[in-house]
Amino acid sequence: MAEKMNLKWKIILLVLVLTNLVCILIPVFLCFYHRESIGKTMPQLRPVITDRTGNGLVYSRFSRTRDGVRYREANNTPETAAALIGYTTHAPYDDHGISGIEKIIDRERLGNEVRTTLDGKILSSLEAMVDRIYRQADDLKYVHAVIINSEGELIATSQRPVMGIQECRSGSPEETVFFPATYLVPVSDRMMELLGCPADAPAEAKEKFQFHVKQGFEGEARGFVLGLNRKADAEKNPVKQAATSINYLLAYAAAREKTAVKPLQFMTWRKLPEIRLNGPIEWKLIQMAENGAAVNAIGEIAAENTTLYVFLRAAWAEHDAPLKPAEMKNLEEKCRKLKTELNLK
């Protein structure tokens, strides 16, 4: 009889233990199931994009009015390096990158933090200069500028017009492209001389400057050299070579440093030091285009442990735009005014 009672209590005790265990496991299971469901419908926020020292440039935030929609927001102004950083979709539960670094983040499956070679302080200064030129110069079609260092690292970039990184974006598709085709720079004879190469040198001698090599950005223009990757009658097309401002600047830096042209670097996996400048921009060339409708400026900035190289282009019209004498005279006056302002900086 005693054995039957002991067995009965053992069974009751086992049932109680199992019941308590089920009561504990069910909430745990529901918690993990709920978390997994959230993860499927609301993936992790996109990584913060920072400058070379780790200071944030762009981060994600949830929409206050649209469920499941997340926006990218700039820590500085919405236009800061916007075309380089790129843009994301604003679809609910889907904010994948559609251009620039944002697209690279998805393609390479980068996470947590994405560090660029940009220097936040220099970037802010360049943005202010480009924005000031664009606002003050009457009827300016576009202006863009880029700064690299001796190692080929992209330190700062700015362009106007540009679509800002913000909630309510507006602008033309071209404003989302990092150096679109219209920004292609005809490389003048004087600009070739700065590279230590005569303008009438054979195409094979110019190949080392890599004007025709793309850096890999979405919608990026491709430069050319007549006789190398562009076949044309020189009489019909007087432009012998053209390059993006980045490609020209990489070639210019190589000529000054007496090295081969370095590949552009704009992302890094390690923390880089802030760049300390030793002075302002020293312009080496400020030149008007042949039709007097644009200004190209090439400069250098002394800095600790490196030299920064600067290229700026402001255009009122394209190099091949048909201009009447009165229009050309008017644009030449505007270019002279900008040249004077740059020389005073």
Backbone hydrogen bonds, N-H to C=O, Kabsch-Sander energy under -0.5 kcal/mol:
donor,donor_aa,acceptor,acceptor_aa,energy
5,M,1,M,-1.9
6,N,2,A,-2.3
7,L,3,E,-2.3
8,K,4,K,-2.2
9,W,5,M,-2.4
10,K,6,N,-2.1
11,I,7,L,-2.3
12,I,8,K,-2.4
13,L,9,W,-2.7
14,L,10,K,-2.4
15,V,11,I,-2.5
16,L,12,I,-2.3
17,V,13,L,-2.3
18,L,14,L,-2.7
19,T,15,V,-2.6
20,N,16,L,-2.5
21,L,17,V,-2.4
22,V,18,L,-2.5
23,C,19,T,-2.2
24,I,20,N,-1.6
25,L,21,L,-2.6
26,I,22,V,-2.4
28,V,24,I,-1.3
29,F,25,L,-3.0
30,L,26,I,-2.6
31,C,27,P,-2.4
32,F,28,V,-2.3
33,Y,29,F,-2.7
34,H,30,L,-2.5
35,R,31,C,-2.3
36,E,32,F,-2.6
37,S,33,Y,-2.4
38,I,34,H,-2.4
39,G,35,R,-2.3
40,K,36,E,-1.6
41,T,37,S,-1.8
42,M,38,I,-3.6
48,V,112,N,-1.5
49,I,58,V,-2.5
50,T,48,V,-0.5
50,T,114,V,-2.7
51,D,55,N,-2.5
52,R,118,L,-3.3
54,G,51,D,-1.3
57,L,49,I,-3.6
58,V,49,I,-1.9
59,Y,73,E,-2.2
61,R,71,Y,-2.2
63,S,69,V,-2.9
67,D,65,T,-0.6
69,V,66,R,-1.6
71,Y,61,R,-2.7
73,E,59,Y,-3.2
74,A,165,I,-0.7
75,N,57,L,-2.5
76,N,57,L,-0.5
80,T,77,T,-1.7
82,A,79,E,-1.8
85,I,81,A,-2.7
86,G,82,A,-2.9
89,T,96,H,-2.2
91,A,94,D,-1.0
93,Y,68,G,-3.9
94,D,91,A,-2.1
98,I,87,Y,-3.3
99,S,87,Y,-0.9
101,I,84,L,-1.9
102,E,85,I,-2.2
102,E,99,S,-0.6
103,K,99,S,-1.3
103,K,100,G,-0.6
104,I,100,G,-1.5
105,I,101,I,-2.4
106,D,102,E,-1.2
107,R,103,K,-2.5
108,E,104,I,-3.0
110,L,105,I,-2.4
113,E,111,G,-2.2
114,V,48,V,-3.0
115,R,113,E,-0.6
115,R,268,T,-0.6
116,T,50,T,-2.0
117,T,266,F,-1.2
119,D,155,I,-2.5
120,G,118,L,-0.6
123,L,119,D,-3.0
124,S,120,G,-2.2
125,S,121,K,-1.9
126,L,122,I,-2.5
127,E,123,L,-2.6
128,A,124,S,-2.1
129,M,125,S,-2.1
130,V,126,L,-2.8
131,D,127,E,-2.7
132,R,128,A,-2.2
133,I,129,M,-2.3
134,Y,130,V,-2.4
135,R,131,D,-2.1
136,Q,132,R,-2.2
137,A,133,I,-2.4
138,D,136,Q,-0.6
140,L,137,A,-1.3
141,K,315,A,-1.8
142,Y,315,A,-1.7
143,V,160,R,-2.4
144,H,313,R,-2.4
145,A,158,S,-2.7
146,V,311,F,-2.1
147,I,156,A,-2.8
148,I,309,Y,-2.1
149,N,153,E,-1.5
150,S,307,T,-0.5
152,G,149,N,-1.9
154,L,265,Q,-3.2
155,I,147,I,-2.6
155,I,153,E,-0.7
156,A,147,I,-1.6
158,S,145,A,-2.3
160,R,143,V,-2.8
163,M,175,E,-1.8
164,G,162,V,-0.5
165,I,78,P,-3.2
166,Q,164,G,-1.0
169,R,167,E,-0.9
175,E,172,S,-1.4
176,T,173,P,-1.8
177,V,174,E,-1.4
178,F,218,E,-0.6
179,F,177,V,-1.0
183,Y,180,P,-1.9
184,L,181,A,-1.8
185,V,243,A,-2.8
187,V,241,Q,-2.2
188,S,186,P,-0.8
192,M,188,S,-1.9
193,E,189,D,-2.0
194,L,190,R,-1.6
195,L,191,M,-0.6
195,L,192,M,-1.0
196,G,193,E,-1.7
197,C,192,M,-1.9
201,A,198,P,-1.7
205,A,202,P,-1.1
206,K,202,P,-0.8
206,K,203,A,-0.9
207,E,203,A,-0.8
209,F,206,K,-1.6
210,Q,207,E,-1.7
213,V,210,Q,-1.3
214,K,212,H,-0.5
220,E,217,F,-1.8
221,A,179,F,-1.6
223,G,211,F,-0.9
223,G,221,A,-0.5
224,F,242,A,-2.0
226,L,240,K,-3.1
227,G,230,R,-2.7
228,L,225,V,-2.5
229,N,225,V,-1.6
230,R,225,V,-1.1
232,A,230,R,-0.6
234,A,232,A,-0.5
236,K,233,D,-0.8
237,N,233,D,-2.5
240,K,238,P,-0.7
242,A,224,F,-2.4
243,A,185,V,-2.3
248,Y,244,T,-2.4
249,L,245,S,-2.3
250,L,246,I,-2.5
251,A,247,N,-1.8
252,Y,248,Y,-2.7
253,A,249,L,-2.8
254,A,250,L,-1.9
255,A,251,A,-2.1
256,R,252,Y,-2.3
257,E,253,A,-2.6
258,K,254,A,-1.1
259,T,254,A,-2.1
265,Q,152,G,-2.4
268,T,115,R,-2.5
272,L,52,R,-2.9
277,L,275,I,-0.6
278,N,302,A,-3.3
282,E,300,E,-3.2
283,W,281,I,-0.7
284,K,298,I,-2.8
285,L,298,I,-1.8
287,Q,296,N,-3.0
289,A,294,A,-2.7
292,G,289,A,-1.9
295,V,314,A,-2.7
296,N,287,Q,-3.0
297,A,312,L,-3.0
298,I,285,L,-2.9
299,G,310,V,-2.4
300,E,282,E,-1.9
301,I,308,L,-2.4
303,A,306,T,-1.5
304,E,276,R,-2.5
306,T,303,A,-1.3
308,L,301,I,-2.8
309,Y,148,I,-3.1
310,V,299,G,-2.9
311,F,146,V,-2.2
312,L,297,A,-2.6
313,R,144,H,-2.7
314,A,295,V,-2.2
315,A,142,Y,-2.8
316,W,293,A,-3.5
317,A,293,A,-1.2
321,A,318,E,-1.5
323,L,321,A,-0.8
328,M,324,K,-2.8
329,K,325,P,-2.2
330,N,326,A,-1.9
331,L,327,E,-2.5
332,E,328,M,-2.5
333,E,329,K,-1.6
334,K,330,N,-1.5
335,C,331,L,-2.5
336,R,332,E,-2.4
337,K,333,E,-1.9
338,L,334,K,-2.0
339,K,335,C,-2.7
340,T,336,R,-2.3
341,E,337,K,-2.2
342,L,338,L,-2.5
343,N,339,K,-2.2
344,L,340,T,-1.2
345,K,341,E,-0.6
345,K,342,L,-1.0
